[in-house]
């Protein structure tokens, strides 16, 4: 039974709810890079996994579970960040709120939208668990280790999300070095693990690799995942909206406490430019002209060049670790290509 049919089966009154929920879920899962599924699959293949058969089916379905988990995380993240758009379309909570307002229903539209998006995220998370369970029924020999790694990933992401909320609330700007350290800790826990390190580890485990070989792939994935997220942070300020699907400077309006911003604060002397950056961070009414001025300040501070060097350093570390791993073709070559694409991109 499909998820939509199952929701509708709760009762006649839920037929409209099924459509609303699944339509929003479809918008989110229909786009994206599918990088987590790709990393899992090619790690599986690079450890001797067959191109077809029961183990291959398990790897494909685990990749689907990873993508569904990503969708659930994005739904919740957009609510916490109060984001307006995702992949060029209104975020789920904005869509639910607009539907509430357009229908003339009682209560606060924004609150309704947030509630709908949170519940949809929970529903997609249920779908991810089901997909993983289905995958592991075809791979009983590796199921315990795969499940344990997937569970560790989920715990890490939730903890990282909380750390992100905490960093947003704590004082910021007095000690840029400490700010950068906290920002990097957040991105490693919130993004680097489940985006890169865990998909690589899961693929290895699904192919029957032992704990040490799987752990070596995880170790390679951490700096690559950090570089991937740092690229996202750069694009969140300097990206082209036509390519990224988000308004220019959206991360500034949302007040994201990133390594890029921490380095800019560290590179600016007290004065007008530093005050401009501090005042822009978290200002939802920031105009495009304001964003251009802040971009110039960040560039002149040396922060952009510094983060680009950090991305290159982390990417180089990850590449060296992948090169040293015992990987077979064509998985080795595909993982190397994906690693390059993760950091050399415009969206």
N, C-alpha and C positions, 0 to 999 in steps of 0.2 A: 504494500500500500504506500502511495506517495505521501509526503508530508502534508500537502494541501488537502488530500482526501481524508487524512487522519484528523486534521484540524476541523474540517467540515463535519466529520462524523461525530464530533462532540455534541452537536445539536443543530437544529435548523437555524438558530440565531447566529451561529458562527460561520455561516457560509460567506458572508461579506468579510468577516475577519480573516478567513482563510485566504481570500483573494488579496486583501490589503497586505497581509504579512508576507505571503509568498511573492507578490509582485515586488515588494521592497527588497526581499532577499535575492530575487533574480537579478535586480539592477546591480547589486553589489557583487555577486559571484560571476556575473557575465563578463566583467572586465578584469583588469589586473594582469600581472606578469606571469602568474603561475610558477614563480620561481621556486617556491618551497616544494611543490610537487616535482619540478624538474630536478632540483638538487637531490631529493630523495631517490628518484628513479635512476639518475646517472651514478649516484653513489652505490646503489644496489647493483647496477651493471658493472661498475668498476671493481666490485668485490666478487665478481664471478656469477652474479645473478643472471638467470636465463631470460631470454627475450619474451618467452611465453610460458604458460603453465601456471600451476597453482601459486608458486612463489612470486611470479611476475604479477599475477592478479592481486596478490596481497600488497605488493609494492605500489601498484596503481591506486588501489583503494586507500592505502595509507596516505598517499599523496593527496587524494581527495579530502581525507580527514584533515590534513594540514591546511588545505585551502579553506575549508569550512571553519576551522578554528580561527584562521586569519580574518575571515569575514565577521565572525562574532566579536573578535577583538576590535576591529575597526568600528563596528556599530557602537560599542561601548565607549571607545576612545573619542569618537566624534561628539558624543554627548558630553563627556568630561571636558573636551576642548572647546565646546560650543561652536563647532565648525559649521559653516554654511554649505559647503560643497564637498563632494567626493567624486573624483574621476569625471569632473565636468557636469555633474548632476547634483541636485539638492540632496543633502544628507537625509537619512531616514527620519531623524527627529524633526527636521524642517518639513519634510513631506507630510508626516502625520499631523503636525501642527497646522499646516495649510489646509489639510482635509477637514480638520476639526473646525477651523475658522470658517471655511467655505460652507460647511454644513449647518452653521448656526447653532452648534451644540453648546450646552452649558459648561461652565468651568473655564479654566485657563488653558488656552490653546498650546502654549509653550510647554506647560507641565504635561499635558496629554501627549504631546509629541515626544518628550523625553521618556515617558513611561512606555509608550509604544516601541521606541527604539531599544530600550533596555530589555524589554520582554522578547523582542525579535532576536536580539543578540543571544539571549538565553536559549531560545528555540533553535537557532543555528548551532549553538554549542551542543545541544542534544543531538542534532543531526551529525555533528562531527564525531561524537562518541559512538553513535550507531555505526557510522562508516568504518571506524577503527575496529570495532567489535566484529563487524562482518569481514574485514580484512584478515583478522587474526584467526578466524575459524578455518581459513585455508592454509594457515601457516602455524600449526600448533607447536612445532618444535622451537620456534623463536618467539612465540607469543609473550611469555613472561617478561623477557628483556625489552621487547618493543613497548609493551604496555608500561613498564617501569620508566622508560625513557620519555614516553609521551606524557606521563603524569608529572615527571620532573619538569618538563617543558611548561606545562600549564601552571604549575606552582610558581615557576620563575617569572612568567609573564604577569600573573596577577600581582606578585610582589613588586615587579618593576613598575606596573601601573600605579600602585600605591606610592612608590618612591617618587614617581613623576608628580603626582598630586602634592606630595609633601614638599618637594623642591619648589613647586609653584607657590606654595604658601609661606615658605621660610624666607628670611631676609636675604637679599640678593644685591651684589654690587660692591660690598665693602671689602671682600677678599676674593678677587677674580680667580686666583689659583685654586682656592677651595671650591669656588663655583664650578670651575671646569672639571674638577675631580668628581663632584657630585653629578654633573651632567653626563659624564662618561659612564659612571656607575649605573645611571638610569638607562642609558641607551643600550648598555650591555645586557642588563636584565630584561628590559622591556622589549627590545627588538632584535639584538644580535643573535641571541640564542634561538628563538623560534623561527627567525627568518633564514638563518644559514646553518648554525652549528648543529641544532637538533635534527633538521632534515638530513644532513650528511650522516649523522650518527644513526638515525633510524634506517636509512638506506643500507648502511653497512650491516646492521643487525638483521635486517630482513633477508640479506644474502647469506646469513649464517656466519658472519665474521665474529671473532671472539671479542670480549670486552676491551682488550688492549687496542686492537685495530680500530674498533668503533670509537674509542676514546681519542685516538690520534686524529680521526676525522673531525671530531667535535672541537679539538684543540685548534685545528686549522681553521675551522669555521668561525671561531670567536672574533679574531681580528678582521676577517673578511666581513662578518656581520656588522662590526663596528664601523668599518669603512663604508659599507652600504648605507647605514643610517646617517653617517656624517654627510654623505652625498645628498641624502634626503633633506638634511638640515640646510645645506647650501642652496638646494633648489627651492626650499620653502621661503627663501629671501630673494634669490637671484633668478629663479626659474621663469620660463616663458609660460604665462597662463594658458596659451593655446596648446601647449604641449603637456604641461603638468595637470591641467584640469582644475587648478585652484587659482584664486585671485593672486595677483602679484603682491608679495609681502604678507601673505596670510599668516605666516608664523609670527611675524611681528605683531599683528593685530591680536593674535591669540596669546601673546606674551610668553612664547615658549622659551624656556631657559636652556639654551643650547650651548655647545662648545663654541660655536661661531660667535655668539653674543658675549660669552665669557671672555674670549680672547680679544674681542673688540674693546670691551670695558678695560681689560688689562693694558691694551695698547694706547689708550687715550688718556691724556692728562686731564685733571679736573678743569672744567670750563664748558664752553657752549656746546662743543661737539659731544662731549660725554653726557651732558644734560639732555641734548636732543635724543640720543640713543635711549637713555633711561626713560625719558618721557614717552617715547614712541612705543616702548615695549608694553603690550597689553592694552593699547589704545584702539578700540574697535572702530573709531571714526577716522583712522589714519587715511589720508588721501593718497592717490597715486603719486602726486608730487612729493608728499611727505616721504613715501617709500623710497623714491629716487634719492632724496637727500640723505636718508639713513643708509642706503646702500653705499653712497659715496663715502660717508663717514666710516663705515665698516671696512671698505677697501683701503682707505687712507690709514686706518689703524694698523694695517698689516694682518688683520685677522683672516681675511679670505685666503691670502697666500699661505698663511700658517696652517689653516685647516686643509688646504689642498696638499701641502707637504705631509701632513699627518695621514691623510687618506692614502697617499702613495706609499708611505712607510708601512701602514697596516696591511695594505694590499700586498706589498712585497713579502711581508712576514707570512701571510696566509699562503701565497704562491709557493714559497720555499717549503712550507710544511706539506702542502699537497704534492710537490715534486718529490719529497722524501718518502711519501707514503707508498705502500705496496698496492698499486692500482693497475688494473688491466685496461686494455683498449676495447671498445671506443670510449668507455666511461672516463678514462683519464683525460682525454682530449676535450670531451664535452664539458667536464667540470672546469677545466682551465678556461674554456671559452665563456662559460657562465660567470666565472670569477671576474673576468675582464669586463663583462657586460654589466655586472652589479655596480661597478664604480665609474665606468665610462659611459654615462647616460645623461639624458636631458629630461627624463620624467621618472 
